[in-house]
């Protein structure tokens, strides 16, 4: 979806191919091997069509339960009309990707992953050089639809230990990898850098537990 209505974004969207999202499937394949899952390909990503009718605008997080619940219903109805339901919707996540023109220091609206309806609304940049970071956003939100929780605080700093890829590392800092639900590589107690690609991300124990990849283990 063209989040800006700009011609540059439109041109970028029209040249997109499914290969731009290959990192997502490779990431889930690698992490499935790490947890010794019997399934070799947890995800198979396909590319949908360009969507011109945009979804209802998400309310602010503090808008109140009733407004958020109403928006959720409207979003699911919009998704149904945009990509009609069939049996495959019991087993697939539909990720609707807003693309925005890449500008320095530009802040994007928060992306969302909803377990009800298995829906993702992701805000990303329309730039080839940023596709790897876009895929981090998409993979992160996909995991939300499966029950994974965020693992960062209000300052976007990874929470210890669940938001650390290597919580038992000694010395603890600097870390070299990011837990996908924090998406940042901790450098100190108060500093973390955004992961550059899914190659530098992992699914931690708590996230793996939340999505039922492993049995429950205590980790706060």
N, C-alpha and C positions, 0 to 999 in steps of 0.2 A: 504494500500500500504506500502511496505517495503521501508522506506525512506533511510535506511543505507545499504541495501543489506546484512545485517548481519544475521547469523543463529539464534541468540537470538531473534531478532525482528521477524523473520519468525516463530519461535516457539510460540511467544506470539500471533501473528495474527491468527495462526491456532487454538488456543484454545479459541478465542473470541466467546462470545455468545451475543445475543441481549440484555440479561439482563444487560450487562455492560453499556447500554445506557438508562436504565429505568429512571434515574434521569432527563433526558431531558424532557420526557413526563410528569413526575410528576411536574416538574417546571412550564411548560406551563399550566397544569391543575390548579395548585394552583393560578397562576397569573390571569388566566381567571376568576376564582371565585372572586378574589379581585376586578376585574373590571366588575363583574356581566354580563359576556358574556353569551349568550344563549347556545353557544356550550360548551360541557363539556370536550371534548378531542380535543384541537386545533391541537395537533400533535400525530401521531402514527408512531413510529420509527420501521423500519425493517432493518435487516442486509443483506447487499449485499455480493457479492463474492469477493475473493481476486483478485486484479488487478496487473498484472505484467508489462504491458506496461504503463509507467508513463506519465503524461500529460506534455505539453510543459512548460518549465521553465519560471516562471513569471519574467518580467523585473523589474528593480529597480524603485521605485516610481518616480524618477526624469528622467526616460528614455525618456520622451516625449510622446505626445498624440498619434502619429502615431504608435510607437512601442507598446504602451499599447493596442491600438485598435486592431492591428494585432494579438497580443497575445490573446486577448479576443475572437476573431474569431476562432483562432486555438484551444483554450481551449473548446469552445462550439462544434466545430467539433469533437474533441477528445472525449468529453463526449457523443456525439451522437453515435460515433462508439463503444464506450466502453459499454454504456447502451442505446441501441437503443430507439429512441423516440417512444412514443405511446400517446394515449389520456391522460393517467395519468400524463404525464409530465406537463400538464397545472396546475396541482394541487399538485405537489410534489416538494420538494427540494432534489436534489441529493448532498449528502455530501461525498466527496472523502477525506479519512483520511490518511495522511502520518503518519506512526509510526516510531519513532527514538529511539535508545537505550538511556536509561536514564543514564545520567552522571552528576555529580555535576557541577553546574555553566555552564552547556551547554546551549547556546542560539540557539533557533530554528528560522527558517525563519518565517516571518510574515504570518499569516493565512488570507484568503480572503473569502468574501461572495459577490457574484455578483447577482444583481437583474435580469440582462439579462440572461435568461436561468435557473434562480433559482439554481445556483451552488455554492457549498462551497468547498474550498481547505483548509483543516485544518492540521496543523503540531502539533503532540502530542507525548507523551512519551509512550513507550511500557513497562508499569509497572502497576501491579494491584493496588498498593497504590496510583497511580496518576490518576486513572480513573475519580475520581470526578472532579479534576481540568481539565482534558481533556474535560469533558462534559461542563464545563463553556465555553471553547474555541468554542466548536461546537455550543452550544446554541447561543452564541454571534454572530457567523458568520451566523447562520440561520436567525437571526433577521436582519442582513445586507441585506439579499436577499429580505426581506419584506419592506425595506425602512428605517430601523433604522440607525442612525448615531453614530459614536464614540463620547464618552463624556469624553475624557481625553485629556490633553494637550501634548506637545512635550516631556515632562518629565514623561509621563505616570501617571500624577496626575489627579484625578477626577476633572472635571470642576464644579464649583458651579453656579447655583443650580442643573442643569440638570443631572450632574454626581453623585449626592448624593442620596442615598436611603431615607434619612430623612433630607431634607434641612431645615425643620422648627424646628428641635430638638433644645432644649435649656437646657444646653449649647450645642453648635453645635458638639463639640468633647468630647470624641471619638465617632465616629459612630459605629454601631454594624452590619450594613448590607452594601452590595455593590449594586449599580445600575449596571445591567448586562452589559450595554454598556460602563461602565468604568471598571467593574470587580475587583475593589479595594475598600477596606474599609478605608475611610479617618480617620486618627488619629490626624492630625493637618493640618494647611494650606499647609504644605510642606512634609507631610509624609502620606503614605497609604500602607496598606498591601493587598496582593493578597487574594481574597476570597478563602476559603478552599473548598467550594462545592456550588452547586446550591441552597442548603438549606439556604445559607447566602446571596443570591442574590434576587433582585426584579426587575420588570419592572417599571421604573419610569414614571411619567406623560408625559414627552416629548417623550419618546420612545413609549409609548402606543398610543400617538397621531400620531406619524410617521407611525405606522403599522396599523392605522385605527381601533384601539380598542376603542378609545374614540374620541369625537369631540375636535377640536382644543381649547387648553387653552394656554395662554401666559406664557412661562417659558424659559428664556434665559440661 
